[in-house]
């Protein structure tokens, strides 16, 4: 048996090896890095569990751990057309621990469709990054003859059948509502709007033949179109959607004013310290660049992307001015 005590040469050799270990995996440095992470990040959304935005928030939250926060939760604060979620983040501590993920209308459209808001988008919230973009789709169901496959054909059909010229949208004052109203104005025909509580009921009534058409986010209707239960006549992007490359845009079909690309974006409470804001921005960019996340959200026709805070702020300024003009032109009466 070898003696328990090692030779002097062995001790020197082992001491040399062990002296290099802190350089490979320094326990104190690792603990310091971990301690920089927040104990918890709360991602607040204004829609319920199982919604597309909720799905995106959960997938992003998974990827914010542990570099940004030790743990992450999604806080679904539904009600008041999503205003509760925005208001909650407005009043949250400005420490980077509360992130808002919200659709663009809450930031750029609601100031003109509601008589008063409990928040001021440009004052109470700090833009961080866009999270995803998506197009709207105008679709028709069995109440419309099968030979109707374009927007122009639908317009002519509505003029010949004014009692059937109806379309549903997720809510009064929503971007899909205005897309349909802008189509009617451009085509010079009457198209009665029916407001639903969310896109799902509008689509179900359309595919059931109870209403002739529906304008909703593309992801809410694409599955039904793939099953031949409805026909998408047009999408609202400036170019054809990668998810429906055979469907022409409103712009292609002559309705140049109906160009709408909705988005969802991440925001922090105003006055969040610069250092914490930068960390949130960097970690969100890393999470949103994940290919697995992008592929998963593509199933809902979401194009996951990211942006600088400056780019998001500029987009908000441009779209706010645009929607103000649209609401005024259409003479929409604000809701309380």
Secondary structure by P-SEA (a helix, b strand, c coil): cccccccaaaaaaaaaaaaaccccccaaaaaaaaaacccbbbbbbccccccaaaaaaaaaaaaaccccccbbbbbbbccccaaaaaaaaaaccccccbbbbbccccccccccccccccccccccbbbccccbbbbbbbbbccccccccccaaaaaaaaaaccccbbbbccccccaaaaaaaaaaaaacbbbbbbbcccaaaaaaaaaacccccccccccccaaaaaacccccccccccccccccccccccccccccccbbbbbccccccccccaaaaaaaaaaaaaaaacaaaaaaacccccccccccaaaaaaaaaaaaaaaaaaaaaacccccc
